[in-house]
Amino acid sequence: MSSSSTLYRRLHGIFAGNHKVTVKLKNENPKTTSLKSTKPKPELPEKQELQIIVDNFKKSSESPIFRNRYTNYRTAIRRLEYNSSFIEDIFEHQKQYPEISNEFFVCRLILLYGTAKMHEHARKLFDEMPNLKCQRTVFSFNALLEAYSRAEKYDIIRELFQELPEELSIEPDVVSYNTLIKALWKAGSLDSAVSVMDEMEKQGIIPDKVTFNTLLNAYYESKRFSEAEDLWVLMRKKNVVADLGSYTVRLRGLVGSNQVNEAIELFEEMGKKDIIPKAFNYNIMIKMYVDDRNWEEAKRWYVKMMENGRYPDNATFEMLISFACDKDNLDFALELCKKSIDSKVSIYNATMQRVVNVLAEHSKLEDAKELVNLAKAFKLSQSRPRPRYKLWLPSLQ
């Protein structure tokens, strides 16, 4: 688990309320139109559309319940297509409300600025916190570091870490150091990232699972497999208990280094340690055999996945459906398509269409028609009533 995920959950836990507020972003009142009119209604210019979102967000912000929900802000910046001027507009608007003196509320805005790649705005807001009568602790320092990480400004994180703690009398904690480690790795200074562990211990801060998981991931991605294995041993010596994230990182690394037997052994070890593999863990094993074009083993791991109560996700279906088509295993491809529809797991339209085409080519027209009809009726949820798939039967000459 990354430090960013930890920080996000802490913020989300604080701000997420039990009330759901629906924001009406566009005028949805029905209008009477002439039946004789054939002239299409002109679409609003994009900028005007975005301004409507801003105006409605500001209006909704008058409600404390609305301001209390992190998802409202996250959804807004996505709908605004990460347009910096509009995002700044709605965030500046928040300064009139009492929450702006709450450190956690301000950290939420800082993080969202990072998500929108507006790192300079994040720093500006961080610097303004005293004037907003808002305290700055290690929590907001960590939010600023994470904002720069989300904006992929890794070199600046090192500078912030060197300057701000002493300037503001803030003591970095394990989250601060974990963010620094990730930044150094992403900036191409893996050896410097590793040395941060020594600095942590000098400061009396004990590296945690996030520390080790980040460095394990860095070593494996850098193809430094032997050092990754040494780190795994060190992790145990330090009595840091590996979690699902640790095993997932190592499993990917072993597969990536073509250590198949070791990967299988590690997967089995997870069960013995009461760490229940998720669908993405099985997908790592399935993909290994799909890439190796080993149909029997790929299918065996799929069956094992189902037997152990792990339901396939879209990645599972995508890999196996395509592979089944390659192998002309049409019955299994059809079975998987039906299962994905039944479980409301959406896959690419092109993948589903390929199965229809292959079935038709092999004179399995009834099966092809059945799949088209099932796909036509498929809806992800009541709130998304439109069919997910648009399939057709090919015309065979």
C-alpha positions as CSV (number, residue, x, y, z in Angstrom):
1,M,0.0,0.0,0.0
2,S,1.4,3.4,-1.0
3,S,1.7,6.4,1.3
4,S,-0.6,8.3,-1.1
5,S,-3.4,5.6,-0.5
6,T,-2.9,5.9,3.3
7,L,-3.1,9.7,3.2
8,Y,-6.1,9.6,0.9
9,R,-8.0,7.2,3.3
10,R,-7.2,9.4,6.3
11,L,-8.5,12.5,4.5
12,H,-11.5,10.6,3.1
13,G,-12.4,9.2,6.5
14,I,-12.4,12.7,8.0
15,F,-14.5,14.3,5.3
16,A,-16.8,11.6,4.1
17,G,-20.2,12.1,5.6
18,N,-23.3,10.0,5.6
19,H,-25.3,12.4,3.5
20,K,-25.5,12.2,-0.2
21,V,-25.9,15.5,-2.1
22,T,-26.8,15.5,-5.7
23,V,-25.5,18.4,-7.7
24,K,-27.7,19.5,-10.6
25,L,-25.1,20.7,-13.1
26,K,-27.4,21.3,-16.0
27,N,-30.9,22.5,-16.4
28,E,-32.8,19.2,-16.7
29,N,-36.4,20.7,-16.7
30,P,-38.3,19.5,-19.7
31,K,-39.0,22.0,-22.3
32,T,-41.9,22.2,-24.7
33,T,-40.8,22.0,-28.3
34,S,-42.7,22.3,-31.5
35,L,-43.3,19.1,-33.3
36,K,-42.8,20.9,-36.6
37,S,-39.3,22.0,-35.6
38,T,-36.6,20.0,-37.2
39,K,-33.8,22.4,-36.3
40,P,-31.4,20.8,-33.8
41,K,-30.7,22.6,-30.6
42,P,-27.2,24.1,-30.7
43,E,-24.7,22.8,-28.2
44,L,-23.2,25.2,-25.8
45,P,-19.5,26.1,-26.3
46,E,-17.2,24.0,-24.2
47,K,-16.1,26.9,-22.0
48,Q,-19.7,27.8,-21.3
49,E,-20.4,24.2,-20.3
50,L,-17.6,24.3,-17.8
51,Q,-18.7,27.6,-16.4
52,I,-22.1,26.1,-15.7
53,I,-20.4,23.4,-13.7
54,V,-18.4,26.0,-11.8
55,D,-21.5,28.1,-11.0
56,N,-23.5,25.1,-9.8
57,F,-20.6,23.9,-7.7
58,K,-20.4,27.3,-6.0
59,K,-24.1,27.3,-5.3
60,S,-23.9,23.8,-3.9
61,S,-21.0,24.8,-1.7
62,E,-23.3,26.9,0.4
63,S,-24.4,23.7,2.0
64,P,-22.1,22.4,4.9
65,I,-23.1,18.9,4.0
66,F,-21.9,19.4,0.5
67,R,-18.6,20.8,1.6
68,N,-18.1,17.9,3.9
69,R,-17.9,15.4,1.1
70,Y,-14.5,14.8,-0.6
71,T,-16.1,13.0,-3.6
72,N,-18.0,16.2,-4.6
73,Y,-14.7,18.0,-5.1
74,R,-12.9,15.1,-6.8
75,T,-15.8,14.7,-9.2
76,A,-15.9,18.4,-9.9
77,I,-12.2,18.6,-11.1
78,R,-12.8,15.6,-13.3
79,R,-15.9,17.2,-14.9
80,L,-13.9,20.4,-15.3
81,E,-11.5,18.3,-17.4
82,Y,-8.6,19.4,-15.1
83,N,-8.9,23.0,-16.4
84,S,-6.7,25.0,-14.1
85,S,-8.5,28.3,-14.2
86,F,-11.9,26.8,-13.4
87,I,-10.5,24.6,-10.7
88,E,-8.8,27.6,-9.1
89,D,-12.0,29.5,-9.2
90,I,-14.0,26.9,-7.2
91,F,-11.2,26.3,-4.7
92,E,-10.7,30.1,-4.1
93,H,-14.5,30.3,-3.6
94,Q,-14.1,27.9,-0.6
95,K,-12.0,30.4,1.4
96,Q,-15.2,32.2,2.5
97,Y,-16.4,29.2,4.5
98,P,-15.4,28.4,8.1
99,E,-13.8,25.1,7.1
100,I,-10.9,26.9,5.5
101,S,-9.4,27.2,9.0
102,N,-9.5,23.4,9.3
103,E,-6.2,21.8,8.4
104,F,-7.8,18.7,7.1
105,F,-10.1,20.6,4.8
106,V,-7.2,22.7,3.4
107,C,-5.2,19.5,2.9
108,R,-8.0,18.1,0.8
109,L,-7.7,21.1,-1.6
110,I,-3.9,20.8,-1.6
111,L,-4.1,17.1,-2.6
112,L,-6.7,17.9,-5.3
113,Y,-4.5,20.6,-6.7
114,G,-1.8,17.9,-7.0
115,T,-4.3,15.6,-8.8
116,A,-5.0,18.3,-11.3
117,K,-1.2,18.8,-11.8
118,M,-1.4,22.3,-10.3
119,H,1.5,21.9,-7.9
120,E,2.2,25.7,-7.8
121,H,-1.3,26.3,-6.6
122,A,-0.9,23.6,-3.9
123,R,2.2,25.4,-2.6
124,K,0.5,28.8,-2.7
125,L,-2.4,27.5,-0.6
126,F,0.1,25.8,1.8
127,D,1.9,29.1,2.3
128,E,-1.4,30.9,2.8
129,M,-2.5,28.7,5.6
130,P,-1.4,31.0,8.5
131,N,-3.3,33.9,7.0
132,L,-6.3,31.7,6.8
133,K,-5.9,31.0,10.5
134,C,-5.2,27.4,9.7
135,Q,-2.4,25.5,11.5
136,R,0.4,23.7,9.6
137,T,1.5,20.4,11.0
138,V,3.3,17.4,9.6
139,F,-0.1,16.4,8.2
140,S,-0.3,19.4,5.8
141,F,3.4,19.0,5.1
142,N,2.7,15.5,4.0
143,A,-0.2,16.7,1.9
144,L,2.0,19.1,0.1
145,L,4.6,16.4,-0.6
146,E,1.9,14.1,-1.9
147,A,0.5,16.9,-4.1
148,Y,3.9,17.3,-5.8
149,S,4.1,13.5,-6.2
150,R,0.7,13.4,-7.9
151,A,1.9,16.2,-10.2
152,E,5.1,14.1,-10.8
153,K,7.4,16.9,-9.7
154,Y,9.7,14.5,-7.9
155,D,12.8,16.7,-7.9
156,I,11.0,19.5,-6.1
157,I,9.9,17.0,-3.3
158,R,13.6,16.6,-2.4
159,E,14.0,20.4,-2.1
160,L,10.8,20.8,0.0
161,F,12.0,18.0,2.3
162,Q,15.3,19.8,2.8
163,E,13.9,23.3,3.4
164,L,10.4,23.2,5.0
165,P,10.8,21.1,8.1
166,E,13.5,23.3,9.7
167,E,11.9,26.5,8.4
168,L,8.5,25.6,9.9
169,S,9.7,23.5,12.9
170,I,8.0,20.4,11.5
171,E,9.3,16.9,12.3
172,P,8.8,14.6,9.3
173,D,7.2,11.3,10.1
174,V,7.2,7.9,8.4
175,V,4.6,9.1,5.8
176,S,7.0,12.0,5.0
177,Y,9.9,9.8,4.5
178,N,7.9,7.2,2.5
179,T,6.9,10.0,0.1
180,L,10.5,11.1,-0.2
181,I,11.6,7.6,-1.0
182,K,9.1,7.2,-3.8
183,A,10.1,10.6,-5.2
184,L,13.8,9.8,-5.2
185,W,13.0,6.5,-7.0
186,K,10.8,8.1,-9.6
187,A,13.4,10.8,-10.1
188,G,15.9,8.1,-11.0
189,S,17.9,8.1,-7.7
190,L,17.1,4.6,-6.4
191,D,20.3,4.4,-4.4
192,S,19.5,7.7,-2.7
193,A,16.0,6.3,-2.0
194,V,17.5,3.3,-0.2
195,S,19.8,5.4,1.9
196,V,16.7,7.3,3.2
197,M,16.0,4.2,5.4
198,D,19.3,4.8,7.3
199,E,18.3,8.4,7.8
200,M,14.9,7.4,9.1
201,E,16.5,5.1,11.7
202,K,18.9,7.9,12.8
203,Q,15.8,10.0,13.4
204,G,14.2,7.3,15.4
205,I,11.6,6.6,12.8
206,I,11.0,2.9,12.1
207,P,10.5,1.9,8.4
208,D,7.0,0.3,7.9
209,K,5.4,-1.9,5.2
210,V,4.9,1.1,2.9
211,T,8.7,1.8,3.1
212,F,9.6,-1.7,2.2
213,N,6.8,-2.1,-0.4
214,T,7.9,1.1,-2.2
215,L,11.6,0.0,-2.3
216,L,10.7,-3.6,-3.4
217,N,8.6,-2.2,-6.2
218,A,11.5,0.1,-7.2
219,Y,14.0,-2.7,-7.2
220,Y,11.9,-5.1,-9.2
221,E,10.9,-2.4,-11.8
222,S,14.6,-1.6,-12.1
223,K,15.4,-5.3,-12.7
224,R,17.6,-5.4,-9.6
225,F,16.2,-8.7,-8.6
226,S,18.9,-9.9,-6.2
227,E,18.8,-6.7,-4.2
228,A,15.0,-7.0,-4.1
229,E,15.4,-10.4,-2.6
230,D,17.9,-9.1,0.0
231,L,15.4,-6.4,0.9
232,W,12.7,-9.1,1.4
233,V,15.0,-10.9,3.9
234,L,15.8,-7.6,5.6
235,M,12.1,-6.9,6.0
236,R,11.7,-10.1,7.9
237,K,14.7,-9.4,10.1
238,K,13.1,-6.1,11.0
239,N,9.9,-7.9,12.0
240,V,7.9,-6.0,9.4
241,V,5.1,-8.3,8.6
242,A,4.5,-8.6,4.8
243,D,0.9,-7.7,3.7
244,L,-1.0,-8.4,0.5
245,G,0.8,-5.4,-1.1
246,S,4.2,-6.8,-0.3
247,Y,3.4,-10.2,-1.7
248,T,1.8,-8.7,-4.8
249,V,4.9,-6.6,-5.5
250,R,7.2,-9.6,-5.0
251,L,5.0,-11.9,-7.1
252,R,5.1,-9.4,-10.0
253,G,8.9,-9.2,-9.6
254,L,9.4,-13.0,-9.7
255,V,7.2,-13.3,-12.7
256,G,9.0,-10.5,-14.4
257,S,12.3,-12.1,-13.8
258,N,11.0,-15.4,-15.2
259,Q,11.3,-17.2,-11.8
260,V,8.2,-19.3,-12.4
261,N,8.7,-21.9,-9.7
262,E,9.5,-19.3,-7.1
263,A,6.4,-17.3,-8.1
264,I,4.2,-20.4,-7.6
265,E,5.8,-21.1,-4.2
266,L,5.2,-17.6,-3.1
267,F,1.6,-17.8,-4.2
268,E,1.1,-20.9,-2.1
269,E,2.9,-19.2,0.8
270,M,0.3,-16.5,0.8
271,G,-2.4,-19.0,1.7
272,K,-0.3,-20.4,4.5
273,K,0.2,-17.0,6.0
274,D,-3.6,-16.3,5.8
275,I,-3.1,-13.6,3.2
276,I,-6.0,-14.2,0.8
277,P,-5.0,-13.6,-2.9
278,K,-7.3,-11.2,-4.8
279,A,-8.3,-11.3,-8.4
280,F,-5.3,-9.2,-9.4
281,N,-2.9,-11.8,-7.8
282,Y,-4.4,-14.6,-9.9
283,N,-4.3,-12.3,-13.0
284,I,-0.5,-12.1,-12.5
285,M,-0.2,-15.9,-12.7
286,I,-2.7,-16.1,-15.6
287,K,-1.0,-13.4,-17.6
288,M,2.3,-15.2,-17.1
289,Y,0.9,-18.3,-18.9
290,V,-1.0,-16.3,-21.5
291,D,2.2,-14.6,-22.5
292,D,3.9,-18.0,-22.6
293,R,1.0,-19.3,-24.8
294,N,0.4,-22.1,-22.3
295,W,-3.4,-22.6,-22.5
296,E,-3.7,-25.4,-20.1
297,E,-1.9,-23.6,-17.2
298,A,-3.7,-20.3,-17.9
299,K,-7.1,-22.1,-17.7
300,R,-6.0,-24.1,-14.6
301,W,-5.2,-20.9,-12.7
302,Y,-8.6,-19.5,-13.7
303,V,-10.3,-22.6,-12.4
304,K,-8.3,-22.4,-9.2
305,M,-9.3,-18.8,-8.9
306,M,-13.0,-19.7,-9.1
307,E,-12.6,-22.6,-6.7
308,N,-11.1,-20.3,-4.1
309,G,-14.0,-17.9,-4.3
310,R,-12.2,-15.1,-6.2
311,Y,-14.4,-13.8,-9.0
312,P,-12.8,-12.7,-12.2
313,D,-12.4,-9.0,-13.0
314,N,-12.3,-7.3,-16.4
315,A,-8.6,-8.0,-16.8
316,T,-9.2,-11.7,-16.2
317,F,-12.0,-11.8,-18.8
318,E,-10.0,-9.7,-21.4
319,M,-7.0,-12.0,-21.2
320,L,-8.8,-15.3,-21.3
321,I,-11.4,-14.4,-23.9
322,S,-8.8,-13.2,-26.3
323,F,-6.6,-16.2,-25.6
324,A,-9.6,-18.6,-26.1
325,C,-10.3,-17.0,-29.4
326,D,-6.7,-17.4,-30.5
327,K,-6.9,-21.1,-29.6
328,D,-10.4,-21.5,-31.3
329,N,-11.8,-22.6,-27.9
330,L,-15.1,-21.0,-28.7
331,D,-17.2,-22.7,-26.1
332,F,-15.0,-21.3,-23.3
333,A,-14.9,-17.9,-24.9
334,L,-18.7,-17.8,-25.0
335,E,-18.9,-19.1,-21.5
336,L,-16.6,-16.3,-20.3
337,C,-18.6,-13.6,-22.1
338,K,-21.8,-14.9,-20.5
339,K,-20.2,-14.9,-17.1
340,S,-18.9,-11.3,-17.5
341,I,-22.4,-10.2,-18.5
342,D,-24.1,-12.1,-15.7
343,S,-21.7,-10.7,-13.1
344,K,-21.9,-7.1,-14.6
345,V,-18.2,-7.0,-15.2
346,S,-17.7,-4.8,-18.3
347,I,-15.2,-5.7,-21.0
348,Y,-14.2,-4.0,-24.2
349,N,-16.9,-3.9,-26.9
350,A,-14.2,-5.0,-29.4
351,T,-13.4,-8.1,-27.3
352,M,-17.1,-9.2,-27.2
353,Q,-17.5,-8.4,-30.9
354,R,-14.6,-10.6,-31.7
355,V,-16.3,-13.6,-30.0
356,V,-19.4,-12.9,-32.1
357,N,-17.4,-12.8,-35.3
358,V,-15.5,-16.0,-34.5
359,L,-18.6,-17.9,-33.5
360,A,-20.3,-16.8,-36.8
361,E,-17.2,-17.8,-38.8
362,H,-17.3,-21.3,-37.3
363,S,-21.1,-21.6,-38.2
364,K,-22.2,-21.2,-34.6
365,L,-24.8,-18.7,-35.6
366,E,-27.3,-19.5,-32.8
367,D,-24.6,-18.9,-30.2
368,A,-23.5,-15.7,-31.9
369,K,-27.1,-14.5,-31.9
370,E,-27.6,-15.4,-28.3
371,L,-24.5,-13.4,-27.3
372,V,-25.6,-10.4,-29.3
373,N,-29.0,-10.4,-27.6
374,L,-27.5,-10.9,-24.1
375,A,-25.1,-8.0,-24.7
376,K,-27.9,-5.8,-26.0
377,A,-29.8,-6.2,-22.8
378,F,-26.7,-5.7,-20.6
379,K,-26.8,-2.7,-18.3
380,L,-24.2,-1.9,-15.6
381,S,-26.8,-0.5,-13.2
382,Q,-30.2,1.2,-12.9
383,S,-28.4,4.6,-12.9
384,R,-26.7,3.7,-16.3
385,P,-29.7,2.4,-18.3
386,R,-28.0,2.5,-21.7
387,P,-26.7,-0.8,-23.1
388,R,-22.9,-1.2,-22.6
389,Y,-22.4,-3.1,-25.9
390,K,-23.2,-2.4,-29.5
391,L,-22.7,-5.7,-31.3
392,W,-23.8,-7.0,-34.7
393,L,-23.8,-10.2,-36.6
394,P,-21.3,-10.2,-39.5
395,S,-22.6,-10.8,-43.0
396,L,-21.1,-14.0,-44.2
397,Q,-20.8,-14.5,-47.9
